[in-house]
Amino acid sequence: MIGVPLDKMREACGVVAVYTEDIAAPMVHRALFELQHRGQEGAGIVSTEVDGTLHVAKGLGLIADALPYRRIEELPGSNAIGHCRYSTVDPDLSIQPFVATTPYGRLAIAHNGNIKNAPELHSRLESRGALLSTALDTELLVHLIAQSQAPDFPSALRSMAAEAVGAYSLTMICNGRIYALRDPNGLRPLVNEVVKTGWVIASETCALDALHATYVREIEPGELVTIGPEGVEARQLLTPAAPAPCVFELVYFSRPNSTVFGQSVNSARIRMGMELAAADEEAGLEPPDLVIPVPDSGVPAAIGYSRRSGVLYEKAILRSHYVGRTFILPDQDSRTSQIELKLSVVKASVQGLRVMLIDDSIVRGNTSRQIVQMVRDAGAAEVTMRVASPPLAWPCYLGIDTPDRDELVINRAGSVERVAELIGVEDLRYLSLDGLRRAAGGQDYCRACMTGEYPV
Ligand code: SF4
């Protein structure tokens, strides 16, 4: 197992599409490895030939297990799409791309996001006679497309979007063409790149570096990109709504080496740390002796804090990359021992010092409490914490796996001071909403998990 976060919100999916003169599936496969952080419970690739025949490979687990090379070699065709996902329902059935026969031809669809009015759509489609075989909201999109009676596939997508409310970055194959569509709010990322032999579209730019692709631009909210034998066509299929890209892509989900929503993820995270340091400076707080990132997601913010404040930075908490996931273990005792197995503190670095831990976010708080205790046990004289995002108080309905409201530590505790007590630190401060906005480049974002103000 590769390293998986301990107490984090979980990104739901990664998508990719390749249109090339070569065989596309190995390129999609390579790109999926780079998107593995966006989904680790299943993956699939669908390729197509000129006649529209679809070839499918899917499996459960990490890319290497789900899609071994021998299966990729069996996928012919110069177009392919891929998907990796987390799943909370129907793990066997929910691996994408989803494949179906529609009036527009054989369709394969890979979806990053979440349809907020899925229960309503489910009932509506069933009352119209649709036979639904999974609990996947992606299947609802397919039925909406199939039932649309629109004259062509792009019009069917427009009709689907008129009924489906929520987040979707889609890559699709229909009749030998690649399509990519982003929802009108642009909630989840989707970028367009060019390679020597064709085009690549993916959730993040990091997926494309391995293919030596050149970044072209982000696909705009509501924009449809079509790639076929006649070339690339981009058009504004859906009327754009108020822009609401997910700010948590910059806080935590996306890889630091990606550019997302026009921002370098790593630079944005460093700025979040600098904002935290500036706020402490403004509050006249005495700086700690040492800044320590909670691995690995706290690293850029801790670097930023150190840069701005001049406080020494050290990676004094080490993470083992050979321990499995914590969230598959059944009880709290097992989780505790897993965290101790997974993380260790460099005693010589913290003994007798006033240390500040920096993390990107706190969700339930259990892991933070254990890490704080480990640092204390290692001999730190004082432990404080800074969090590079505002408190997470609301669930996400837009493609991110979050716990129920009453499981979120800020709601359980009722105040930041009480969270500090629960996790056992002398002082705890979060990044302000304004600080986050500045660090994220000053544009409008979805911040609903922090404010409760949902964009759709
Ligand atoms: Fe992202 Fe939070 Fe909005 Fe969900 S609610 S899309 S995690 S910012």
Residues whose N, C-alpha, C, O or C-beta is under 5 A from the ligand:
A	BS01	SF4	C246 V247 F248 P395 C396 L398 I400 C446 R447 A448 C449
